[in-house]
Amino acid sequence: LDEALRRIISTLTNKNEDLQNFLETVDNTLTGLQDESWKVMSELEAELELLRSTLEEKGAELRAAIKEEQQRKEAELQNQLSEGKFALLSCEELLEFANQTLTITNEEEFLKVTKKRSKTQNQRHEVTMAPAFRLSTRLAASENMSQFTVDFSVERAELQRLHFLPVPRAPEVDASSCVARDNTITVAWRPAGEDAPDGNSGSGRVGCYEVEYRKTNRDNALRTAGEACWEKIQDIRETQVTITGEGRDLKFDSQFIVIRVRARNKTAAGEFSEPVVMETRAFNFSFDAASAHPELKVQSDTVTWEPQGVKGHDPRLKGKDPKPSSRSATPSPNKTAGSRAARFAGESYTVLGDQEMNGSCHYWELRPLADWKSFSVGVAYRASLGRFDQLGKSSGSWCLHGSQWLQTTLSAKHNNRAKALEWPLPQRIGIYCDYDNGDLLFIDVDRLRLLHSFRTKFTHPLVPAFTVWCGGISITTGLQVPSFMGNFLSTNRSLNPSSTCDVS
């Protein structure tokens, strides 16, 4: 009966989560529907207003052209009318003179009148030079305005057929072209049918695409309570996109990432594609604060050295600062009444990672913080380090050591032996560990330089290990093994074919 009740409770719990997720989805959908309908209505009004403005602007342009032509023709016709009236008056005067002259029967009188007329000032050759003879009887302008006639029958028919743009269909994510590499994810998809962005085809039905992704630890697209919401990438003009993090890399702090795509035209977004689940393998760990030396302060992805009491606590710092420390009476936040039982003590300023490596390949990076003096980074068997042990001084720890104390040095350490490295101190160190093949490599990531490599056979689970004295360090985890590691591995294995590597 207890077992049956447990099964019922488990089923009810799962059903409760499903219902909560369903109600949350319905609520989000309702809110989205209201926002989308308001947006579509606003865009429709904007389109109609633009159409009205365009028609009014074009109408004003056509009216102005008609009026301009009318005024030009009216001016020309008025000018011809004035000239014609003047010519008619002149012609009537000449005609009256001619008629009067013809009525004279006396030849002597006729010659006298014509001679007098010919001597009148400014009347020479008046018969042949009269405006009536110079005036053209052809109209300078016609009444025809047919060249300004417009026909909007085609546009009117188009407006009558006007309807909403079709909603784009869901694209299809091309899973074979989706790649997770170098801490980025490239997603590719195919448009549905003839749908394509304006730049890729002539249909113009799709203006852009939207991609949403969500990290999860489940291998399906269903969301459970407490998981992250969808993150969006909008206004994508191509049929692929590369997803990166806020900086340069995407932190792979989950086992899977779910991706979906939808198309959007000018005003409407289509349905999302079927979600695709991609596996995102990466080594994701944090500092194990419980293992930290009492004078190391662990905060998220950083570790800083905070000496307890005066700076003279460390014999190497005595006499270096004449000013008394303001924290001389304030113990470190990490110092508690149980500090005597701390995992590390003395000058072993060490902290371990909280995840073990017992197979496969792993990669993470380290950056020294400002004012650091000494640090070590590497791997170790957890049980091989005693409370007062330092990295690289036992057979179960391997590390890269950097120092700016007294002189600048970079060296590789293992089994209490060190090898000096002729290379400037890197600002970004990549650590690669292939447990199965026994490879441990340290890389100057900024210069893509192999600093040092160990080749051995690991026999127990490993943990990342760090030592910090003065200043601090920060780590970046959740990173994939970079593609450039392939070149370093092939070179390293050709130069070090043996199963072990000693440091001298």
LUMSE-561018 format. One record per residue (C-alpha): residue number from 1; x, y, z. Coordinates in nm, 3 decimals, decimal comma. Example, Ala and Ser with C-alpha at 12.3 -4.5 7.8 and 13.67 -1.06 7.14 Angstrom:
<nodes>
NODE   pos        c1        c2        c3
NODE     1     1,230    -0,450     0,780
NODE     2     1,367    -0,106     0,714
</nodes>
This chain:
<nodes>
NODE   pos        c1        c2        c3
NODE     1     0,000     0,000     0,000
NODE     2     0,288     0,238     0,084
NODE     3     0,448     0,164    -0,252
NODE     4     0,118     0,227    -0,429
NODE     5     0,073     0,555    -0,246
NODE     6     0,427     0,658    -0,339
NODE     7     0,354     0,587    -0,705
NODE     8     0,029     0,785    -0,684
NODE     9     0,208     1,076    -0,515
NODE    10     0,484     1,065    -0,779
NODE    11     0,225     1,061    -1,057
NODE    12     0,033     1,346    -0,900
NODE    13     0,355     1,545    -0,857
NODE    14     0,444     1,498    -1,223
NODE    15     0,089     1,585    -1,325
NODE    16     0,099     1,893    -1,105
NODE    17     0,422     2,007    -1,276
NODE    18     0,268     1,943    -1,616
NODE    19    -0,043     2,142    -1,524
NODE    20     0,166     2,429    -1,388
NODE    21     0,369     2,436    -1,706
NODE    22     0,050     2,417    -1,913
NODE    23    -0,115     2,703    -1,721
NODE    24     0,202     2,909    -1,754
NODE    25     0,206     2,841    -2,128
NODE    26    -0,162     2,937    -2,162
NODE    27    -0,107     3,257    -1,966
NODE    28     0,198     3,350    -2,174
NODE    29     0,009     3,267    -2,493
NODE    30    -0,286     3,483    -2,387
NODE    31    -0,058     3,775    -2,310
NODE    32     0,126     3,724    -2,635
NODE    33    -0,203     3,708    -2,827
NODE    34    -0,316     4,040    -2,684
NODE    35     0,017     4,205    -2,757
NODE    36     0,034     4,059    -3,107
NODE    37    -0,324     4,161    -3,197
NODE    38    -0,256     4,518    -3,080
NODE    39     0,067     4,523    -3,278
NODE    40    -0,101     4,391    -3,594
NODE    41    -0,385     4,645    -3,561
NODE    42    -0,134     4,927    -3,521
NODE    43     0,064     4,813    -3,822
NODE    44    -0,255     4,785    -4,031
NODE    45    -0,356     5,139    -3,941
NODE    46    -0,008     5,256    -4,027
NODE    47    -0,028     5,085    -4,366
NODE    48    -0,370     5,238    -4,439
NODE    49    -0,249     5,582    -4,334
NODE    50     0,055     5,540    -4,559
NODE    51    -0,174     5,442    -4,847
NODE    52    -0,395     5,745    -4,787
NODE    53    -0,094     5,973    -4,768
NODE    54     0,043     5,828    -5,090
NODE    55    -0,289     5,879    -5,270
NODE    56    -0,320     6,235    -5,144
NODE    57     0,037     6,313    -5,243
NODE    58    -0,009     6,165    -5,591
NODE    59    -0,345     6,344    -5,631
NODE    60    -0,189     6,677    -5,539
NODE    61     0,090     6,614    -5,790
NODE    62    -0,158     6,532    -6,071
NODE    63    -0,381     6,830    -5,990
NODE    64    -0,081     7,064    -5,995
NODE    65     0,025     6,932    -6,337
NODE    66    -0,323     6,985    -6,481
NODE    67    -0,347     7,340    -6,344
NODE    68    -0,002     7,426    -6,473
NODE    69    -0,090     7,308    -6,823
NODE    70    -0,424     7,490    -6,812
NODE    71    -0,257     7,817    -6,710
NODE    72     0,010     7,784    -6,980
NODE    73    -0,247     7,724    -7,254
NODE    74    -0,475     8,000    -7,126
NODE    75    -0,186     8,248    -7,132
NODE    76    -0,095     8,157    -7,490
NODE    77    -0,456     8,179    -7,610
NODE    78    -0,507     8,513    -7,432
NODE    79    -0,197     8,650    -7,606
NODE    80    -0,324     8,531    -7,943
NODE    81    -0,664     8,686    -7,868
NODE    82    -0,507     9,028    -7,791
NODE    83    -0,292     9,020    -8,103
NODE    84    -0,593     8,919    -8,313
NODE    85    -0,807     9,205    -8,182
NODE    86    -0,530     9,457    -8,258
NODE    87    -0,484     9,313    -8,607
NODE    88    -0,858     9,325    -8,670
NODE    89    -0,875     9,693    -8,568
NODE    90    -0,584     9,779    -8,800
NODE    91    -0,739     9,585    -9,083
NODE    92    -1,073     9,767    -9,042
NODE    93    -0,900    10,107    -9,059
NODE    94    -0,719    10,016    -9,380
NODE    95    -1,033     9,876    -9,528
NODE    96    -1,226    10,197    -9,451
NODE    97    -0,946    10,406    -9,611
NODE    98    -0,945    10,191    -9,918
NODE    99    -1,321    10,217    -9,957
NODE   100    -1,310    10,596    -9,923
NODE   101    -1,032    10,620   -10,177
NODE   102    -1,222    10,410   -10,427
NODE   103    -1,520    10,648   -10,419
NODE   104    -1,309    10,938   -10,556
NODE   105    -1,374    10,981   -10,929
NODE   106    -1,144    11,272   -10,990
NODE   107    -0,803    11,144   -11,079
NODE   108    -0,630    11,452   -10,946
NODE   109    -0,812    11,426   -10,616
NODE   110    -0,736    11,051   -10,595
NODE   111    -0,363    11,110   -10,641
NODE   112    -0,366    11,390   -10,389
NODE   113    -0,533    11,174   -10,120
NODE   114    -0,308    10,873   -10,177
NODE   115     0,001    11,095   -10,181
NODE   116    -0,102    11,253    -9,853
NODE   117    -0,162    10,913    -9,698
NODE   118     0,175    10,785    -9,809
NODE   119     0,352    11,084    -9,650
NODE   120     0,194    11,029    -9,308
NODE   121     0,464    10,949    -9,045
NODE   122     0,502    10,590    -8,941
NODE   123     0,254    10,475    -9,202
NODE   124     0,494    10,372    -9,474
NODE   125     0,412    10,041    -9,628
NODE   126     0,127    10,013    -9,382
NODE   127    -0,073     9,797    -9,618
NODE   128     0,191     9,528    -9,646
NODE   129     0,317     9,563    -9,283
NODE   130    -0,023     9,559    -9,111
NODE   131    -0,061     9,317    -8,813
NODE   132    -0,336     9,140    -8,998
NODE   133    -0,080     9,017    -9,248
NODE   134     0,173     8,910    -8,983
NODE   135    -0,076     8,729    -8,760
NODE   136    -0,087     8,346    -8,781
NODE   137    -0,437     8,206    -8,782
NODE   138    -0,325     7,877    -8,627
NODE   139    -0,404     7,827    -8,253
NODE   140    -0,101     7,819    -8,022
NODE   141    -0,278     7,577    -7,783
NODE   142    -0,562     7,330    -7,813
NODE   143    -0,836     7,242    -7,573
NODE   144    -0,721     6,880    -7,565
NODE   145    -0,612     6,763    -7,212
NODE   146    -0,630     6,390    -7,281
NODE   147    -0,260     6,341    -7,204
NODE   148    -0,348     6,405    -6,837
NODE   149    -0,612     6,137    -6,820
NODE   150    -0,537     5,860    -6,561
NODE   151    -0,678     5,513    -6,526
NODE   152    -0,680     5,357    -6,178
NODE   153    -0,886     5,055    -6,277
NODE   154    -0,593     4,815    -6,225
NODE   155    -0,504     4,968    -5,890
NODE   156    -0,867     4,969    -5,784
NODE   157    -0,893     4,600    -5,868
NODE   158    -0,577     4,533    -5,669
NODE   159    -0,716     4,720    -5,369
NODE   160    -1,039     4,523    -5,391
NODE   161    -0,835     4,202    -5,382
NODE   162    -0,625     4,331    -5,091
NODE   163    -0,600     4,082    -4,805
NODE   164    -0,370     4,001    -4,516
NODE   165    -0,031     3,855    -4,591
NODE   166    -0,028     3,476    -4,554
NODE   167     0,130     3,354    -4,231
NODE   168     0,467     3,194    -4,307
NODE   169     0,482     2,823    -4,252
NODE   170     0,719     2,673    -3,998
NODE   171     1,074     2,618    -4,126
NODE   172     1,246     2,284    -4,085
NODE   173     1,562     2,275    -3,876
NODE   174     1,838     2,088    -4,060
NODE   175     1,972     1,877    -3,775
NODE   176     2,260     1,743    -3,987
NODE   177     2,391     2,099    -4,035
NODE   178     2,358     2,202    -3,670
NODE   179     2,702     2,200    -3,510
NODE   180     2,825     2,266    -3,157
NODE   181     3,188     2,365    -3,189
NODE   182     3,437     2,595    -3,015
NODE   183     3,180     2,702    -2,756
NODE   184     2,932     2,821    -3,016
NODE   185     2,631     2,657    -3,177
NODE   186     2,554     2,696    -3,547
NODE   187     2,189     2,635    -3,636
NODE   188     2,071     2,589    -3,996
NODE   189     1,720     2,544    -4,134
NODE   190     1,525     2,516    -4,458
NODE   191     1,233     2,746    -4,549
NODE   192     0,894     2,581    -4,594
NODE   193     0,802     2,556    -4,962
NODE   194     0,877     2,878    -5,151
NODE   195     0,905     3,085    -4,835
NODE   196     1,233     3,269    -4,817
NODE   197     1,361     3,606    -4,701
NODE   198     1,348     3,895    -4,948
NODE   199     1,718     3,866    -5,008
NODE   200     1,706     3,494    -5,099
NODE   201     1,412     3,468    -5,336
NODE   202     1,163     3,674    -5,524
NODE   203     0,857     3,572    -5,326
NODE   204     0,917     3,814    -5,040
NODE   205     0,679     3,624    -4,816
NODE   206     0,932     3,594    -4,536
NODE   207     1,111     3,902    -4,408
NODE   208     1,326     3,745    -4,138
NODE   209     1,357     3,454    -3,896
NODE   210     1,357     3,422    -3,518
NODE   211     1,552     3,159    -3,326
NODE   212     1,481     3,061    -2,967
NODE   213     1,697     2,833    -2,756
NODE   214     1,685     2,702    -2,402
NODE   215     1,931     2,508    -2,190
NODE   216     1,806     2,192    -2,024
NODE   217     1,924     1,870    -1,865
NODE   218     1,648     1,667    -2,031
NODE   219     1,682     1,509    -2,374
NODE   220     1,341     1,633    -2,492
NODE   221     1,178     1,969    -2,559
NODE   222     0,940     1,964    -2,261
NODE   223     1,012     2,220    -1,996
NODE   224     1,007     2,135    -1,629
NODE   225     0,967     2,369    -1,336
NODE   226     1,279     2,567    -1,257
NODE   227     1,435     2,541    -1,601
NODE   228     1,539     2,844    -1,801
NODE   229     1,302     3,032    -2,030
NODE   230     1,356     3,070    -2,402
NODE   231     1,630     3,308    -2,510
NODE   232     1,566     3,486    -2,841
NODE   233     1,767     3,592    -3,144
NODE   234     1,561     3,810    -3,378
NODE   235     1,582     3,971    -3,724
NODE   236     1,787     3,695    -3,888
NODE   237     1,806     3,744    -4,267
NODE   238     1,988     3,422    -4,355
NODE   239     1,886     3,060    -4,306
NODE   240     2,145     2,998    -4,036
NODE   241     2,278     3,166    -3,724
NODE   242     2,563     3,115    -3,480
NODE   243     2,473     3,134    -3,112
NODE   244     2,737     3,273    -2,879
NODE   245     2,735     3,388    -2,519
NODE   246     2,732     3,742    -2,382
NODE   247     3,104     3,760    -2,444
NODE   248     3,286     3,546    -2,696
NODE   249     3,185     3,198    -2,581
NODE   250     2,861     3,025    -2,492
NODE   251     2,880     2,862    -2,150
NODE   252     2,779     2,498    -2,182
NODE   253     2,647     2,452    -1,830
NODE   254     2,371     2,206    -1,923
NODE   255     2,363     1,867    -2,090
NODE   256     2,141     1,974    -2,379
NODE   257     2,017     2,280    -2,561
NODE   258     1,675     2,295    -2,730
NODE   259     1,641     2,504    -3,046
NODE   260     1,341     2,611    -3,253
NODE   261     1,292     2,853    -3,544
NODE   262     1,001     3,047    -3,691
NODE   263     0,960     3,274    -3,992
NODE   264     0,817     3,626    -3,985
NODE   265     0,690     3,841    -4,269
NODE   266     0,603     4,210    -4,255
NODE   267     0,339     4,181    -3,985
NODE   268     0,292     3,819    -3,883
NODE   269     0,505     3,545    -3,728
NODE   270     0,442     3,183    -3,815
NODE   271     0,451     2,877    -3,594
NODE   272     0,777     2,748    -3,453
NODE   273     0,950     2,452    -3,608
NODE   274     0,971     2,122    -3,429
NODE   275     1,229     2,167    -3,152
NODE   276     1,568     2,009    -3,203
NODE   277     1,764     1,887    -2,902
NODE   278     2,144     1,914    -2,926
NODE   279     2,384     1,757    -2,680
NODE   280     2,634     2,006    -2,539
NODE   281     2,921     1,820    -2,382
NODE   282     3,157     2,029    -2,173
NODE   283     3,344     2,015    -1,844
NODE   284     3,152     2,235    -1,604
NODE   285     3,279     2,270    -1,249
NODE   286     3,323     2,523    -0,970
NODE   287     3,564     2,575    -0,685
NODE   288     3,506     2,345    -0,390
NODE   289     3,490     2,612    -0,120
NODE   290     3,504     2,345     0,152
NODE   291     3,849     2,241     0,030
NODE   292     3,993     2,594     0,017
NODE   293     4,280     2,704     0,239
NODE   294     4,150     2,935     0,516
NODE   295     4,331     3,232     0,357
NODE   296     4,171     3,178     0,018
NODE   297     3,840     3,352    -0,052
NODE   298     3,617     3,174    -0,302
NODE   299     3,358     3,383    -0,488
NODE   300     3,179     3,230    -0,786
NODE   301     3,452     3,171    -1,046
NODE   302     3,733     3,361    -0,868
NODE   303     3,974     3,284    -0,585
NODE   304     4,171     3,554    -0,405
NODE   305     4,436     3,530    -0,137
NODE   306     4,336     3,714     0,180
NODE   307     4,594     3,676     0,457
NODE   308     4,465     3,666     0,813
NODE   309     4,604     3,926     1,052
NODE   310     4,890     4,155     0,947
NODE   311     5,073     4,106     0,620
NODE   312     5,370     3,990     0,822
NODE   313     5,182     3,662     0,866
NODE   314     5,365     3,536     0,561
NODE   315     5,741     3,552     0,622
NODE   316     5,804     3,649     0,257
NODE   317     5,604     3,972     0,305
NODE   318     5,765     4,096     0,628
NODE   319     5,895     4,448     0,604
NODE   320     5,743     4,504     0,257
NODE   321     5,470     4,742     0,374
NODE   322     5,545     4,982     0,664
NODE   323     5,180     5,081     0,686
NODE   324     4,976     4,883     0,937
NODE   325     4,700     4,675     0,786
NODE   326     4,347     4,799     0,850
NODE   327     4,241     4,434     0,868
NODE   328     4,487     4,333     1,140
NODE   329     4,212     4,273     1,391
NODE   330     3,962     4,130     1,140
NODE   331     3,987     3,761     1,061
NODE   332     3,933     3,641     0,702
NODE   333     3,575     3,546     0,616
NODE   334     3,699     3,194     0,552
NODE   335     3,850     3,159     0,899
NODE   336     3,621     2,981     1,139
NODE   337     3,654     2,808     1,471
NODE   338     3,704     2,485     1,283
NODE   339     3,988     2,613     1,064
NODE   340     4,231     2,369     1,226
NODE   341     4,048     2,095     1,036
NODE   342     4,081     2,280     0,703
NODE   343     4,163     2,067     0,400
NODE   344     4,482     2,269     0,340
NODE   345     4,694     2,466     0,584
NODE   346     5,033     2,632     0,621
NODE   347     5,174     2,758     0,288
NODE   348     4,965     2,520     0,080
NODE   349     4,728     2,791    -0,047
NODE   350     4,528     2,539    -0,246
NODE   351     4,168     2,489    -0,353
NODE   352     4,023     2,200    -0,554
NODE   353     3,750     2,173    -0,811
NODE   354     3,418     2,016    -0,717
NODE   355     3,399     1,771    -1,012
NODE   356     3,610     1,464    -1,077
NODE   357     3,756     1,343    -1,406
NODE   358     3,766     0,967    -1,454
NODE   359     3,738     0,942    -1,831
NODE   360     3,692     1,136    -2,156
NODE   361     3,839     1,477    -2,245
NODE   362     3,808     1,801    -2,045
NODE   363     3,903     2,164    -2,100
NODE   364     3,890     2,484    -1,898
NODE   365     4,073     2,816    -1,884
NODE   366     4,241     3,033    -1,619
NODE   367     4,315     3,406    -1,606
NODE   368     4,540     3,566    -1,342
NODE   369     4,385     3,869    -1,173
NODE   370     4,564     4,195    -1,104
NODE   371     4,843     4,211    -0,841
NODE   372     4,904     3,837    -0,837
NODE   373     5,244     3,708    -0,730
NODE   374     5,223     3,333    -0,766
NODE   375     4,975     3,072    -0,886
NODE   376     4,964     2,710    -0,997
NODE   377     4,704     2,532    -1,205
NODE   378     4,677     2,163    -1,283
NODE   379     4,522     1,834    -1,178
NODE   380     4,570     1,601    -0,886
NODE   381     4,450     1,283    -0,725
NODE   382     4,238     1,410    -0,438
NODE   383     4,395     1,171    -0,186
NODE   384     4,751     1,247    -0,300
NODE   385     4,752     1,598    -0,150
NODE   386     4,812     1,634     0,221
NODE   387     4,717     1,939     0,428
NODE   388     5,056     2,102     0,378
NODE   389     5,131     1,976     0,026
NODE   390     5,174     2,208    -0,269
NODE   391     5,085     2,126    -0,629
NODE   392     5,357     1,956    -0,830
NODE   393     5,549     1,832    -0,526
NODE   394     5,387     1,490    -0,514
NODE   395     5,363     1,201    -0,759
NODE   396     4,988     1,252    -0,778
NODE   397     4,979     1,616    -0,893
NODE   398     5,076     1,791    -1,217
NODE   399     5,073     2,168    -1,265
NODE   400     5,189     2,479    -1,446
NODE   401     5,342     2,736    -1,209
NODE   402     5,372     3,109    -1,273
NODE   403     5,549     3,357    -1,048
NODE   404     5,618     3,730    -1,040
NODE   405     5,788     3,718    -0,701
NODE   406     6,146     3,850    -0,715
NODE   407     6,168     3,742    -1,080
NODE   408     5,926     3,635    -1,348
NODE   409     5,922     3,260    -1,408
NODE   410     5,704     2,999    -1,573
NODE   411     5,758     2,629    -1,507
NODE   412     5,598     2,285    -1,518
NODE   413     5,602     2,083    -1,196
NODE   414     5,544     1,718    -1,108
NODE   415     5,675     1,483    -0,839
NODE   416     5,881     1,760    -0,675
NODE   417     6,070     1,834    -0,997
NODE   418     6,034     2,146    -1,211
NODE   419     6,110     2,239    -1,571
NODE   420     6,161     2,605    -1,657
NODE   421     5,966     2,724    -1,964
NODE   422     6,107     2,996    -2,190
NODE   423     5,786     3,184    -2,259
NODE   424     5,627     3,502    -2,119
NODE   425     5,353     3,463    -1,862
NODE   426     5,020     3,416    -2,047
NODE   427     4,712     3,617    -1,964
NODE   428     4,484     3,331    -2,061
NODE   429     4,582     2,968    -2,002
NODE   430     4,394     2,671    -2,145
NODE   431     4,412     2,339    -1,962
NODE   432     4,332     2,019    -2,153
NODE   433     4,309     1,678    -1,989
NODE   434     4,249     1,356    -2,180
NODE   435     4,211     1,108    -1,896
NODE   436     4,193     0,796    -2,112
NODE   437     4,507     0,873    -2,316
NODE   438     4,700     1,032    -2,030
NODE   439     4,744     1,373    -2,194
NODE   440     4,767     1,695    -1,989
NODE   441     4,840     2,008    -2,195
NODE   442     4,879     2,374    -2,102
NODE   443     4,814     2,629    -2,379
NODE   444     4,877     3,002    -2,416
NODE   445     4,534     3,064    -2,569
NODE   446     4,598     3,420    -2,687
NODE   447     4,913     3,319    -2,880
NODE   448     4,805     2,959    -2,952
NODE   449     5,127     2,824    -2,809
NODE   450     5,178     2,488    -2,639
NODE   451     5,342     2,577    -2,307
NODE   452     5,399     2,225    -2,177
NODE   453     5,253     1,876    -2,196
NODE   454     5,257     1,579    -1,962
NODE   455     5,214     1,224    -2,094
NODE   456     5,134     0,963    -1,831
NODE   457     4,880     0,704    -1,726
NODE   458     4,617     0,823    -1,481
NODE   459     4,513     0,556    -1,231
NODE   460     4,268     0,742    -1,006
NODE   461     3,999     1,007    -1,057
NODE   462     4,145     1,354    -1,103
NODE   463     4,022     1,691    -0,977
NODE   464     4,123     2,037    -1,101
NODE   465     4,360     2,197    -0,850
NODE   466     4,475     2,555    -0,795
NODE   467     4,725     2,734    -0,573
NODE   468     4,711     3,112    -0,524
NODE   469     4,944     3,340    -0,331
NODE   470     4,882     3,715    -0,350
NODE   471     4,622     3,849    -0,588
NODE   472     4,390     3,592    -0,738
NODE   473     4,274     3,394    -1,037
NODE   474     3,950     3,340    -1,228
NODE   475     3,841     3,033    -1,420
NODE   476     3,611     2,976    -1,715
NODE   477     3,437     2,641    -1,727
NODE   478     3,155     2,493    -1,930
NODE   479     3,379     2,509    -2,237
NODE   480     3,407     2,256    -2,515
NODE   481     3,744     2,123    -2,620
NODE   482     3,859     2,381    -2,880
NODE   483     3,921     2,265    -3,234
NODE   484     4,280     2,396    -3,223
NODE   485     4,365     2,127    -2,966
NODE   486     4,382     1,874    -3,250
NODE   487     4,705     2,027    -3,383
NODE   488     4,864     2,034    -3,040
NODE   489     4,767     1,673    -2,966
NODE   490     4,905     1,536    -3,293
NODE   491     5,233     1,725    -3,241
NODE   492     5,256     1,621    -2,877
NODE   493     5,197     1,252    -2,945
NODE   494     5,451     1,244    -3,229
NODE   495     5,714     1,402    -3,004
NODE   496     5,620     1,205    -2,689
NODE   497     5,517     0,854    -2,793
NODE   498     5,604     0,701    -2,456
NODE   499     5,342     0,637    -2,192
NODE   500     5,514     0,853    -1,929
NODE   501     5,674     1,194    -1,919
NODE   502     5,916     1,310    -1,651
NODE   503     5,983     1,670    -1,558
NODE   504     6,347     1,759    -1,513
</nodes>
